[in-house]
Amino acid sequence: MREINVVIDELKQVKPDVFLLNFKSANIAKKIKPFQFFNLKVDTQATILRRPISVHRVDGDDIYLLFRVRGRGTKILAAKKKGDILNILGPLGNGLKLTSQFQKTKLNILVAGGIGVAPLFFLGQRLKRQTVNSLEPDFVLLGAAKEGDILCEREFKKIGYKVLVATEDGSRGIKANVLELLTRKLSDLAVSCGDPKKLSVNIYSCGPKPMLLAIKPVIRRYPNVQAKISLEQFIGCGVGACCGCTIETKQGYKKICKDGPLFKLEDIV
Ligand SMILES: Cc1cc2nc3c(=O)[nH]c(=O)nc-3n(C[C@H](O)[C@H](O)[C@H](O)COP(=O)(O)OP(=O)(O)OC[C@H]3O[C@@H](n4cnc5c(N)ncnc54)[C@H](O)[C@@H]3O)c2cc1C
């Protein structure tokens, strides 16, 4: 982890309130792991605390961040321009370690609620790159309020994922939330494998915390379905010093910025 200045290569608006920012760093691109994030100094006066944003995708030396404008900090970030200097601290967090080349033994399902898709796309890229026997395509389930809010559908399809969509107003995909979509997908898969106990799936999810916790009852009847969730909440220092992002787990208190942001769902109390 280090503090560096990077030059913004491009910052484009992909939705009315969502922006894609990219910068180059060969060093970071080589080492970074899915679910790691940067703590960005968006301004020197208006916002004292840095703002955490996940790695969204990595293409060669290019690192992309996808963010939704929420308040003051992200509004300042969205107003930056190509060529501006951005001070970043990172990569931070305990990223997911994927062994260099591995045989896929379980189906992966990536479940995104809204902007929660941001870190999942980088995971999707890495799972594809490192899996050697991916005959069976993995699934991405995207949830959004309406059609216009759906993010990354085309991008996931392009790298070989089967994408299913749920919108709250029914303007695209099924009219439901993404958990309903997950419930139906698991149930279909259990029927095809003949026994819910044999269904073997890894779920990775990011989105609002209530949505993430609501995955627990959905997977209860499948003993071989495990879920890992990426938690987002206010982060102070980002390096485990201020303890501002501490949460209670079955293994005691953990810091989202240092021990997470990815946790086993079963460990969250
Ligand atoms: C590890 C981590 C990774 C993240 N990755 C991304 C990402 O890739 N893309 C992205 O768009 N966002 C991401 N976030 C959330 C992002 O950090 C916040 O949206 C941002 O800090 C808000 O700053 P702000 O100054 O714009 O909003 P503020 O002015 O600080 O707050 C505006 C409103 O948003 C709420 N809010 C602010 N931060 C959060 C939060 N973390 N969780 C829930 N509610 C919040 C506040 O309660 C307030 O109502 C991540 C958060 C964490 C902890």
The ligand as an SDF file (V2000), in Angstrom:
LIG
                    3D

 53 58  0  0  0  0  0  0  0  0999 V2000
  -14.5110   -0.6550    0.3910 C   0  0  0  0  0  0  0  0  0  0  0  0
  -15.4750    0.2690   -0.3190 C   0  0  0  0  0  0  0  0  0  0  0  0
  -15.5000    0.2900   -1.6950 C   0  0  0  0  0  0  0  0  0  0  0  0
  -16.3740    1.1350   -2.3820 C   0  0  0  0  0  0  0  0  0  0  0  0
  -16.3900    1.0980   -3.7400 N   0  0  0  0  0  0  0  0  0  0  0  0
  -17.2320    1.9100   -4.4060 C   0  0  0  0  0  0  0  0  0  0  0  0
  -17.2480    1.9080   -5.8430 C   0  0  0  0  0  0  0  0  0  0  0  0
  -16.4890    1.1910   -6.4910 O   0  0  0  0  0  0  0  0  0  0  0  0
  -18.1260    2.7440   -6.4600 N   0  0  0  0  0  0  0  0  0  0  0  0
  -18.9830    3.5780   -5.7560 C   0  0  0  0  0  0  0  0  0  0  0  0
  -19.7500    4.3070   -6.3730 O   0  0  0  0  0  0  0  0  0  0  0  0
  -18.9820    3.5870   -4.4040 N   0  0  0  0  0  0  0  0  0  0  0  0
  -18.1310    2.7990   -3.7200 C   0  0  0  0  0  0  0  0  0  0  0  0
  -18.1160    2.8320   -2.3570 N   0  0  0  0  0  0  0  0  0  0  0  0
  -19.0070    3.8050   -1.6640 C   0  0  0  0  0  0  0  0  0  0  0  0
  -18.3340    5.1830   -1.7210 C   0  0  0  0  0  0  0  0  0  0  0  0
  -17.1560    5.1480   -0.9660 O   0  0  0  0  0  0  0  0  0  0  0  0
  -19.2850    6.2600   -1.1530 C   0  0  0  0  0  0  0  0  0  0  0  0
  -20.3850    6.3710   -2.0230 O   0  0  0  0  0  0  0  0  0  0  0  0
  -18.5790    7.5860   -1.0690 C   0  0  0  0  0  0  0  0  0  0  0  0
  -17.5770    7.5580   -0.1050 O   0  0  0  0  0  0  0  0  0  0  0  0
  -19.6010    8.6560   -0.7140 C   0  0  0  0  0  0  0  0  0  0  0  0
  -18.9010    9.8690   -0.5550 O   0  0  0  0  0  0  0  0  0  0  0  0
  -19.6150   11.2420   -0.8110 P   0  0  0  0  0  0  0  0  0  0  0  0
  -18.7360   12.3030   -0.2540 O   0  0  0  0  0  0  0  0  0  0  0  0
  -20.0280   11.3860   -2.2230 O   0  0  0  0  0  0  0  0  0  0  0  0
  -20.9420   11.1070    0.0310 O   0  0  0  0  0  0  0  0  0  0  0  0
  -21.2070   11.7110    1.4750 P   0  0  0  0  0  0  0  0  0  0  0  0
  -21.4530   13.1750    1.3380 O   0  0  0  0  0  0  0  0  0  0  0  0
  -20.1420   11.2460    2.4110 O   0  0  0  0  0  0  0  0  0  0  0  0
  -22.5630   10.9650    1.8140 O   0  0  0  0  0  0  0  0  0  0  0  0
  -23.7320   11.1510    0.9900 C   0  0  0  0  0  0  0  0  0  0  0  0
  -24.8000   10.1410    1.3910 C   0  0  0  0  0  0  0  0  0  0  0  0
  -24.3700    8.8090    1.0720 O   0  0  0  0  0  0  0  0  0  0  0  0
  -24.3320    7.9950    2.2340 C   0  0  0  0  0  0  0  0  0  0  0  0
  -23.0720    7.2190    2.1510 N   0  0  0  0  0  0  0  0  0  0  0  0
  -21.8350    7.7230    2.0020 C   0  0  0  0  0  0  0  0  0  0  0  0
  -20.9060    6.7380    1.9470 N   0  0  0  0  0  0  0  0  0  0  0  0
  -21.5940    5.5980    2.0720 C   0  0  0  0  0  0  0  0  0  0  0  0
  -21.2110    4.2290    2.0990 C   0  0  0  0  0  0  0  0  0  0  0  0
  -19.9400    3.8380    2.0040 N   0  0  0  0  0  0  0  0  0  0  0  0
  -22.1850    3.3270    2.2550 N   0  0  0  0  0  0  0  0  0  0  0  0
  -23.4710    3.6940    2.3670 C   0  0  0  0  0  0  0  0  0  0  0  0
  -23.9090    4.9680    2.3550 N   0  0  0  0  0  0  0  0  0  0  0  0
  -22.9850    5.9070    2.2100 C   0  0  0  0  0  0  0  0  0  0  0  0
  -24.3240    8.9680    3.4010 C   0  0  0  0  0  0  0  0  0  0  0  0
  -24.9720    8.4130    4.5410 O   0  0  0  0  0  0  0  0  0  0  0  0
  -25.1030   10.1440    2.9000 C   0  0  0  0  0  0  0  0  0  0  0  0
  -26.4790    9.9360    3.0510 O   0  0  0  0  0  0  0  0  0  0  0  0
  -17.2540    1.9950   -1.6500 C   0  0  0  0  0  0  0  0  0  0  0  0
  -17.2350    1.9720   -0.2510 C   0  0  0  0  0  0  0  0  0  0  0  0
  -16.3610    1.1140    0.4000 C   0  0  0  0  0  0  0  0  0  0  0  0
  -16.3530    1.0880    1.8940 C   0  0  0  0  0  0  0  0  0  0  0  0
  1  2  1  0
  2  3  1  0
  2 52  2  0
  3  4  2  0
  4  5  1  0
  4 50  1  0
  5  6  2  0
  6  7  1  0
  6 13  1  0
  7  8  2  0
  7  9  1  0
  9 10  1  0
 10 11  2  0
 10 12  1  0
 12 13  2  0
 13 14  1  0
 14 15  1  0
 14 50  1  0
 15 16  1  0
 16 17  1  0
 16 18  1  0
 18 19  1  0
 18 20  1  0
 20 21  1  0
 20 22  1  0
 22 23  1  0
 23 24  1  0
 24 25  2  0
 24 26  1  0
 24 27  1  0
 27 28  1  0
 28 29  2  0
 28 30  1  0
 28 31  1  0
 31 32  1  0
 32 33  1  0
 33 34  1  0
 33 48  1  0
 34 35  1  0
 35 36  1  0
 35 46  1  0
 36 37  1  0
 36 45  1  0
 37 38  2  0
 38 39  1  0
 39 40  1  0
 39 45  2  0
 40 41  1  0
 40 42  2  0
 42 43  1  0
 43 44  2  0
 44 45  1  0
 46 47  1  0
 46 48  1  0
 48 49  1  0
 50 51  2  0
 51 52  1  0
 52 53  1  0
M  END
$$$$
